[in-house]
């Protein structure tokens, strides 16, 4: 079983350097719409992205990943709400169990903390021994998945 969580901001007009400056945090991953996703990979980024990955080991429970992110983000709630007025903002969670069954629980206090930021939670479930697990977890930028979030209308 593994869990991963990231704080993600996406939008066609997003400037990753500006987001880092506003939040006073460095992105774990960022990119601009139209550039190559990664060197040697022919896919082009469909939208701009700024991602902060939780550094906890993938064996840590989802709740711990989310608490780590919330401890960093809650003091910046006003800034995040302003960013969310212009871009898609979410907590991206990837989860896989050993046998394809099972899940995780989030207690009411943790759900309140997430709700107070006013952002969405996106959950990606992966089968056992999935390609994402072999690569170390899900792609929080959404570049390898259909329907990656874009800018708000």
C-alpha positions in Angstrom: 0.0 0.0 0.0 1.2 3.5 -0.8 0.0 7.1 -0.5 1.2 10.4 -2.0 -0.2 13.9 -1.7 0.6 17.2 -3.4 -0.7 20.7 -3.4 -1.3 21.7 -7.0 -2.1 24.9 -8.8 -2.8 24.8 -12.6 -3.9 27.3 -15.2 -3.1 28.4 -18.7 -1.8 31.8 -17.7 -0.1 30.7 -14.4 3.4 32.0 -13.9 5.2 29.4 -11.6 7.8 32.0 -10.5 5.0 34.4 -9.4 3.3 31.6 -7.4 6.6 30.7 -5.6 7.1 34.3 -4.8 3.5 34.8 -3.5 3.5 31.7 -1.4 7.2 32.0 -0.4 7.6 28.3 -1.2 9.6 26.6 -3.9 7.7 24.2 -6.1 8.7 20.5 -6.2 7.6 20.6 -9.9 6.6 23.4 -12.2 6.1 24.1 -15.8 4.7 26.4 -18.4 2.0 25.6 -20.9 3.5 24.6 -24.3 6.9 23.4 -23.0 8.0 19.8 -23.1 6.8 17.8 -20.1 10.4 16.5 -19.7 13.4 16.1 -21.8 13.3 13.2 -24.2 9.5 12.9 -23.7 7.5 14.2 -26.7 4.5 15.4 -24.8 3.8 19.1 -24.5 2.4 20.5 -21.3 -1.3 21.3 -21.8 -1.4 23.9 -19.0 1.0 25.6 -16.6 1.5 23.9 -13.3 3.0 24.6 -9.8 3.2 21.6 -7.5 4.4 21.1 -3.9 4.9 17.4 -3.2 4.8 16.1 0.4 8.2 14.6 1.0 7.1 11.9 3.4 7.7 8.3 2.4 5.0 6.7 0.3 4.4 4.2 3.2 3.1 7.0 5.4 -0.7 7.1 5.7 -2.6 9.6 3.5 -3.6 11.5 6.6 0.0 12.2 7.5 0.8 13.5 4.0 -2.2 15.9 4.1 -1.3 17.1 7.6 2.2 17.9 6.4 0.9 19.9 3.5 -1.7 21.7 5.6 0.8 22.7 8.2 2.6 24.6 5.5 -0.5 25.9 3.7 -2.8 27.1 6.5 -0.7 30.1 7.4 -1.0 31.2 3.7 -4.8 30.6 3.5 -5.6 34.2 2.4 -3.0 34.0 -0.4 -4.2 30.6 -1.5 -7.8 31.8 -1.6 -6.7 34.7 -3.8 -4.8 32.3 -6.2 -7.9 30.0 -6.3 -9.9 33.0 -7.7 -7.8 32.8 -10.8 -6.5 29.2 -11.1 -7.5 25.6 -10.3 -6.1 24.7 -6.8 -6.4 21.3 -5.2 -4.8 18.7 -2.9 -3.9 15.8 -5.2 -3.9 12.4 -3.5 -2.7 9.2 -5.0 -3.4 5.9 -3.3 -2.9 2.2 -4.0 -3.6 -0.9 -1.8 -1.7 -4.2 -1.9 -4.6 -6.1 -3.3 -6.9 -3.6 -4.9 -9.2 -3.5 -1.9 -9.2 -1.1 1.0 -8.9 2.6 1.4 -8.1 5.3 3.9 -10.1 7.5 6.3 -9.8 11.2 7.0 -11.1 12.4 10.4 -13.5 15.3 10.8 -10.8 17.7 12.0 -8.6 17.0 9.0 -11.6 17.5 6.7 -12.4 20.8 8.4 -8.8 22.0 7.9 -9.0 21.2 4.2 -12.4 22.8 3.9 -11.2 26.0 5.5 -8.7 26.5 2.7 -11.6 26.4 0.2 -9.9 24.0 -2.2 -10.8 20.7 -3.8 -9.4 17.3 -3.1 -8.6 15.1 -6.2 -8.2 11.4 -5.5 -6.5 9.0 -7.9 -6.7 5.3 -7.1 -4.2 2.9 -8.6 -4.4 -0.9 -8.8 -1.7 -3.0 -7.2 1.7 -2.9 -9.0 0.6 0.0 -11.2 2.9 1.8 -13.4 2.6 4.9 -11.1 3.7 2.8 -8.1 6.7 1.5 -10.1 7.6 5.1 -10.9 7.3 6.3 -7.3 3.7 7.5 -7.3 1.2 9.4 -9.3 1.9 12.3 -11.6 0.7 15.3 -9.6 1.0 17.5 -12.7 -1.6 15.4 -14.5 0.4 15.5 -17.7 0.2 11.7 -18.2 -3.5 11.6 -17.5 -6.5 12.6 -19.6 -8.5 15.6 -18.3 -5.6 17.4 -16.5 -7.0 20.5 -14.8 -6.7 23.8 -16.6 -7.5 27.4 -15.9 -10.8 28.4 -14.6 -13.3 30.0 -17.0 
